[in-house]
Amino acid sequence: MSYFLILFAAALVVAVSFIFYQQRKIEKEHLDSKHRSAPQAIAPTVSISTHLNKPKAVVDSEKKVHTMKDGHTANLLIVDDQYSIRLMLSELFTASGIRVFEAETGVVALDICSIESIDCVLLDLKLPDMDGIEILQGIRSIAREVPVVLISAYASPEKLEDAVALGVSQCFTKPFDIIELKNVVLQLCDQYSRKATT
């Protein structure tokens, strides 16, 4: 009898855990679908509503600010169609004192590059509206020397060759080590700042 009760209790715990897991999964999918249906990328640190409005980055005054050698705050552009990736990276770099701009499409990314002085770009190769290489070419026509780091789960050798030819600084394959990515981005921002001031 006690064996039966133990099995019943274990089955009950598994069932309740599964239900909670499914509820959290549904809530997360609901939130992700809300963010995907938005016409423009809206980040916790950036406000972009239309192509006519200049994006503004908000830096929390209580957080440390990553200043460059020339004294300005480092600006990072994250280009990825996955909201969860943009959110994670935005939180990571905002906590490091970097002003973060987010774009879920290539058009928004190029708009931000043409309006803001960007010190580094994190670029996914697969986006809904443009190919990552097209976006990289557009970025190079606006800011020839800005460091660009590829973050992609699907990087074919041909795409990587094209990216290297366009001067990509580094490539990270998803899933990537966020601490390593953070260190690389901070180093690239500092190097770019030194180049810009000389």
Secondary structure as the mmCIF struct_conf table of DSSP 4:
data_model
#
loop_
_struct_conf.conf_type_id
_struct_conf.id
_struct_conf.beg_label_comp_id
_struct_conf.beg_label_asym_id
_struct_conf.beg_label_seq_id
_struct_conf.end_label_comp_id
_struct_conf.end_label_asym_id
_struct_conf.end_label_seq_id
HELX_RH_AL_P HELX_RH_AL_P1 SER A 2 SER A 37
BEND BEND1 ALA A 38 GLN A 40
BEND BEND2 PRO A 44 THR A 45
STRN STRN1 VAL A 46 SER A 47
BEND BEND3 THR A 50 THR A 50
TURN_TY1_P TURN_TY1_P1 HIS A 51 LEU A 52
BEND BEND4 ASN A 53 ASN A 53
HELX_LH_PP_P HELX_LH_PP_P1 LYS A 54 PRO A 55
STRN STRN2 LYS A 56 ALA A 57
TURN_TY1_P TURN_TY1_P2 SER A 61 GLU A 62
BEND BEND5 LYS A 63 LYS A 63
STRN STRN3 THR A 67 THR A 67
TURN_TY1_P TURN_TY1_P3 LYS A 69 ASP A 70
BEND BEND6 GLY A 71 GLY A 71
HELX_LH_PP_P HELX_LH_PP_P2 HIS A 72 HIS A 72
STRN STRN4 THR A 73 THR A 73
HELX_LH_PP_P HELX_LH_PP_P3 ALA A 74 ALA A 74
STRN STRN5 ASN A 75 VAL A 79
BEND BEND7 ASP A 81 ASP A 81
HELX_RH_AL_P HELX_RH_AL_P2 TYR A 83 ALA A 95
TURN_TY1_P TURN_TY1_P4 SER A 96 GLY A 97
STRN STRN6 ARG A 99 ALA A 103
BEND BEND8 GLU A 104 THR A 105
HELX_RH_AL_P HELX_RH_AL_P3 GLY A 106 ILE A 115
BEND BEND9 GLU A 116 GLU A 116
BEND BEND10 ASP A 119 ASP A 119
STRN STRN7 CYS A 120 LEU A 123
BEND BEND11 LEU A 125 LEU A 125
STRN STRN8 LYS A 126 LYS A 126
BEND BEND12 PRO A 128 MET A 130
STRN STRN9 ASP A 131 ASP A 131
HELX_RH_AL_P HELX_RH_AL_P4 GLY A 132 ILE A 142
TURN_TY1_P TURN_TY1_P5 ARG A 144 GLU A 145
STRN STRN10 VAL A 148 SER A 152
BEND BEND13 ALA A 153 ALA A 153
HELX_RH_AL_P HELX_RH_AL_P5 PRO A 157 ALA A 165
TURN_TY1_P TURN_TY1_P6 LEU A 166 GLY A 167
STRN STRN11 GLN A 170 THR A 173
BEND BEND14 LYS A 174 PRO A 175
HELX_RH_AL_P HELX_RH_AL_P6 ILE A 178 THR A 197
#
